[in-house]
Amino acid sequence: MAEMTSCERVLAALRCAEPDRVPFLETAIDEGVALALLDRTGAEGEPQAELGVGDEPVVQGELLGSGRYGALELAESLGLDGLGAYFFVAHEGVQEQAEGHTMIHGGRIKTRADLNALTLPDPDDPALYEPYRRFLARYRDSGLARYCFLNLGSDPVILGMGFETFCMALYDDRTLVEDLFALYTEWYARAARHLCELDFDFLWFGDDIAFKTAPYVSPRIFRDLFMPHYRRVAEQITKPWVFHSDGNLMPILDDLLALGMAGLHPIEPGAMDLGELKQRYGAGLCLVGHIDVDTLSRGTPQAVDELVAEAIRVAGPGGGYIAGSSNSLPYYARAENVRAMARAIQKYGAYPLN
């Protein structure tokens, strides 16, 4: 097979066609891990803010870049097939610093008065999209797939309320939850329409909705509450798109797939079975990720090599598989294991598969 560009390779996989080799994508790489991959050290900096939280009403930036290195430099060093930018309306989750790392701890929206006090920026403001025009122009000639990472809209609801408040309000104040969903999904629907008018190759939506054992809510609540609001956003998407959620999505997966996504990420090991998904949905759904973050963090390069080989053996035949970690690459991932993953994707991923 003739060699493809990275962009052609990713788009072929998203169509569930066979590219020249299995593509490799990551949504985020911790700065410390990236510096180690580039054989650099850097002075200790400020803790990185949680994506979606910030002082600005819209949180924007490149997913792989840093002030200490370029996104393209990192992608080329690791053999990644795409670069992304993130676009989030800031939610009301409370940031907490723990050992130099940022986490979300609870939310500020507890009452109707808290909701009424929220003001979101105008998603139709052309100035919001100017950084993305520059991003797309900067990497136009790279050959890499260029994507934007954003929400469908449930993440700012759950994080902004805090998980406990959200769960209680489902029964004690359902209208508050409905109205908050409507606010954020309307914002993201309008934003998605504008982003699809730009030259992105695909979009990536991330809304965590499941534990390792099951979805956050029952299938009935998911269908009644989440799905109508998700549809508002999905109806505006005219590019191929990938949906991200950790955990076990099987009880609601058929509902989710009705939204029209091209790919599903990250197929968390122990929560979802890669082989079952390939068998049941592989003809029309690209599977993305699955290489266990725990092994990338605590395992050996040999163990990582074996995981990649098995993932490609199971999900690679016929196309429709994009390799990568089972979430993203956190600060505790070992650079030598990340390198082993990249090497193994090259080693085992060429079509026709052996």
C-alpha positions in Angstrom: 0.0 0.0 0.0 1.2 3.5 -0.8 2.4 5.6 2.1 -0.3 8.0 3.4 0.0 11.3 5.1 -0.9 11.2 8.8 -4.1 13.1 8.0 -5.1 10.6 5.3 -4.2 7.8 7.7 -6.4 9.1 10.5 -9.4 9.9 8.3 -9.2 6.4 6.7 -9.3 4.8 10.1 -12.3 7.0 11.1 -14.1 5.8 8.0 -13.3 2.2 9.2 -11.2 1.7 6.1 -7.7 0.3 6.0 -4.9 2.9 6.1 -1.3 2.1 5.3 -0.7 1.6 9.0 -2.5 2.0 12.3 -2.5 5.7 13.3 -1.3 6.9 16.7 -3.1 9.8 18.6 -3.0 11.2 22.1 -5.3 13.8 23.5 -2.8 15.2 26.0 0.7 14.5 27.3 1.9 15.9 30.6 4.6 18.5 30.3 7.1 16.5 32.4 6.6 13.4 30.4 7.0 15.4 27.2 10.2 16.9 28.4 11.6 13.4 29.2 10.5 12.2 25.7 12.5 15.1 24.2 15.5 14.4 26.5 15.1 17.7 28.2 14.7 18.9 31.8 12.9 22.0 32.8 12.6 24.1 35.9 9.6 23.4 38.1 6.7 25.5 36.8 3.3 26.4 38.0 0.8 23.5 38.3 -1.1 23.1 35.1 -4.7 24.1 35.3 -7.4 21.6 34.7 -8.8 21.8 31.2 -12.1 23.7 31.2 -11.3 25.7 34.3 -9.6 29.1 34.2 -9.8 32.8 34.8 -11.0 33.4 31.3 -14.6 32.7 30.2 -13.3 30.5 27.4 -10.3 28.2 28.0 -8.2 27.8 24.8 -4.8 26.3 23.9 -2.9 23.5 22.2 -3.2 20.0 23.7 0.4 18.9 23.1 2.4 22.2 23.2 4.1 24.0 26.0 6.2 27.1 26.5 9.2 24.8 26.7 8.7 22.9 23.5 6.5 22.9 20.4 3.5 20.7 19.7 4.9 19.8 16.3 8.3 19.0 17.7 6.7 16.6 20.2 4.4 15.0 17.7 7.3 14.3 15.2 9.5 13.0 18.0 6.9 10.5 19.1 5.4 9.7 15.7 1.9 11.0 16.4 -0.5 11.4 13.5 -2.4 14.4 14.8 -2.4 17.7 16.7 -5.2 19.2 18.7 -6.4 22.4 20.2 -8.9 22.6 23.1 -12.0 24.9 23.3 -13.9 24.9 26.6 -16.3 27.3 28.1 -15.1 27.6 31.7 -17.2 25.6 34.2 -17.8 26.2 37.9 -15.7 23.3 39.2 -13.4 24.2 42.1 -9.7 23.6 41.5 -7.6 22.0 44.2 -3.8 21.7 44.2 -2.5 18.4 45.4 1.3 17.7 45.3 1.8 20.1 42.5 -1.1 18.8 40.4 -4.5 20.3 39.8 -7.8 18.4 40.4 -11.4 19.3 40.5 -13.0 19.1 43.9 -16.7 19.9 44.1 -18.6 22.7 42.2 -20.1 26.1 42.9 -23.5 25.6 41.4 -25.9 24.5 44.1 -29.1 26.5 43.7 -31.2 28.2 41.1 -29.6 31.5 42.2 -26.2 30.1 41.3 -27.5 29.2 37.8 -29.1 32.6 37.3 -25.7 34.3 38.2 -24.0 32.4 35.3 -23.1 34.4 32.2 -21.4 32.7 29.3 -19.6 34.4 26.5 -21.2 34.8 23.1 -20.4 31.6 21.2 -21.1 33.5 17.9 -18.4 36.0 18.6 -15.9 35.7 15.6 -13.0 36.6 17.9 -13.3 33.3 19.8 -12.3 31.4 16.7 -9.4 33.5 15.6 -6.9 31.4 17.7 -8.1 28.3 15.8 -7.7 29.9 12.4 -4.1 30.6 13.5 -3.7 27.0 14.8 -4.9 25.5 11.5 -2.7 27.8 9.4 0.4 27.0 11.6 0.1 23.3 11.0 -1.6 23.3 7.5 1.6 21.9 5.8 2.5 19.4 8.5 0.6 16.5 7.0 -0.9 15.8 10.4 -4.6 15.5 11.2 -5.8 18.6 13.0 -8.6 18.4 15.5 -10.4 20.4 18.2 -11.2 18.9 21.6 -14.4 20.2 23.3 -17.4 19.1 25.3 -20.9 18.0 24.3 -22.0 19.7 27.5 -22.5 17.2 30.4 -19.0 17.8 31.8 -19.6 21.4 32.8 -22.9 20.4 34.4 -21.5 17.6 36.5 -18.2 19.3 37.4 -19.9 22.7 37.9 -22.4 21.2 40.4 -20.1 18.6 41.9 -20.9 15.0 41.6 -22.8 14.6 44.9 -25.0 17.8 44.3 -25.7 16.6 40.7 -26.9 13.2 41.9 -29.1 14.6 44.6 -30.5 17.2 42.2 -31.6 14.6 39.7 -34.3 13.7 42.2 -34.7 16.9 44.4 -34.4 19.6 41.7 -34.5 18.0 38.2 -35.5 21.3 36.6 -32.2 22.9 37.8 -30.2 20.1 36.1 -32.3 20.3 32.9 -31.8 24.1 32.7 -28.1 23.8 33.3 -27.8 21.1 30.6 -29.8 23.4 28.2 -27.5 26.3 28.9 -24.2 24.5 28.2 -25.4 22.3 25.3 -26.8 25.3 23.5 -23.5 27.0 23.9 -21.6 24.0 22.6 -24.0 23.4 19.7 -23.4 26.9 18.5 -19.6 26.6 19.0 -19.6 23.2 17.2 -21.3 24.8 14.2 -18.6 27.5 13.9 -15.8 25.0 14.5 -17.1 22.8 11.7 -16.9 25.8 9.3 -13.1 25.9 9.9 -10.5 23.6 8.4 -10.4 21.0 11.2 -10.1 17.4 10.0 -12.2 16.1 12.8 -13.6 17.0 16.2 -13.1 15.2 19.5 -15.7 15.5 22.3 -14.9 14.6 25.9 -17.6 14.1 28.5 -16.9 11.5 31.2 -20.2 9.7 31.9 -19.2 6.3 33.4 -17.4 4.6 36.2 -15.3 1.5 35.4 -18.3 -0.7 36.3 -21.3 1.2 34.8 -22.5 4.6 33.6 -23.0 7.4 36.2 -26.8 7.2 35.7 -29.3 4.6 34.8 -30.0 4.0 31.1 -33.5 5.5 31.6 -32.1 8.8 33.0 -29.4 8.8 30.4 -32.0 8.6 27.6 -34.4 11.1 29.2 -31.9 13.7 30.3 -28.5 13.4 28.5 -29.5 12.3 25.0 -31.9 15.1 24.0 -29.3 17.6 25.0 -26.5 15.7 23.3 -28.6 15.6 20.1 -28.7 19.4 20.0 -24.9 19.5 19.7 -24.6 16.4 17.4 -27.1 17.9 14.9 -24.6 20.8 14.4 -21.5 18.6 13.7 -20.7 18.2 10.0 -17.2 16.8 10.5 -16.1 13.2 11.5 -16.0 13.2 15.3 -14.8 11.0 18.2 -16.5 10.7 21.6 -14.5 10.2 24.8 -15.6 8.8 28.1 -13.8 6.6 30.4 -15.5 3.6 32.0 -18.1 1.1 31.0 -20.5 2.5 28.4 -22.0 -0.8 27.3 -25.5 -0.2 28.9 -25.9 3.0 26.9 -23.6 2.5 23.9 -26.3 1.9 21.3 -28.0 5.2 22.4 -24.6 7.0 22.1 -23.9 5.6 18.7 -27.2 6.9 17.4 -25.6 10.4 17.7 -23.5 9.6 14.6 -20.0 9.6 16.0 -17.2 8.1 13.8 -15.0 6.9 16.7 -15.1 5.9 20.4 -12.3 6.6 22.9 -10.6 5.4 25.0 -12.0 1.8 25.4 -10.7 1.5 29.0 -9.3 -1.9 29.8 -11.2 -3.7 32.5 -14.3 -1.6 31.7 -14.9 -2.4 28.0 -13.8 -5.4 26.0 -11.9 -4.4 22.8 -12.7 -7.7 21.0 -16.4 -7.5 21.8 -16.6 -4.0 20.5 -14.7 -4.9 17.3 -17.0 -7.8 16.7 -20.2 -6.0 17.4 -19.5 -2.5 16.1 -16.2 -2.5 14.1 -17.8 -2.3 10.7 -19.0 1.3 11.4 -17.2 2.5 14.5 -13.5 3.4 14.8 -12.0 2.2 18.1 -9.5 4.6 19.6 -6.9 4.1 22.4 -7.0 1.2 24.8 -3.3 0.9 25.7 -3.4 0.6 29.5 -2.3 3.8 31.3 -1.4 1.6 34.3 1.0 -0.5 32.3 2.4 2.7 30.7 3.0 4.0 34.2 4.1 0.9 36.2 4.9 -1.8 33.6 7.9 -2.5 31.5 8.6 -1.7 27.8 8.2 -5.4 27.0 4.7 -5.5 28.6 3.7 -2.3 26.7 5.0 -3.9 23.4 2.8 -7.0 24.1 -0.3 -4.8 24.9 0.1 -2.9 21.6 0.6 -6.1 19.6 -2.5 -7.6 21.1 -4.6 -4.5 20.6 -3.7 -4.3 16.9 -4.3 -8.0 16.5 -7.8 -7.7 17.9 -8.9 -4.2 16.6 -6.7 -3.6 13.6 -8.0 -6.1 10.9 -10.0 -4.3 8.2 -9.0 -0.9 9.6 -11.0 1.2 12.1 -8.5 1.3 14.9 -6.4 4.2 16.1 -3.8 3.3 18.8 -3.0 5.3 21.9 -3.3 5.3 25.6 -6.4 4.4 27.5 -7.0 8.0 28.5 -4.0 10.4 28.0 -0.4 10.4 29.2 -0.4 11.7 32.9 2.6 12.9 34.9 3.2 9.4 36.3 3.6 7.7 32.8 7.1 6.5 32.2 8.8 8.0 29.1 10.5 4.7 28.2 7.1 3.0 28.2 5.6 5.7 26.0 8.5 5.3 23.6 7.8 1.5 23.6 4.2 2.2 22.7 5.2 4.4 19.8 7.8 1.8 18.5 5.3 -1.0 18.8 2.6 0.8 16.8 5.1 1.2 14.0 6.4 -2.4 14.4 3.0 -4.1 14.4 0.7 -1.7 12.7 1.6 -1.8 9.0 -1.1 -3.1 6.6 -1.5 -5.8 5.6 -1.3 -6.9 9.2 0.8 -9.9 10.0 
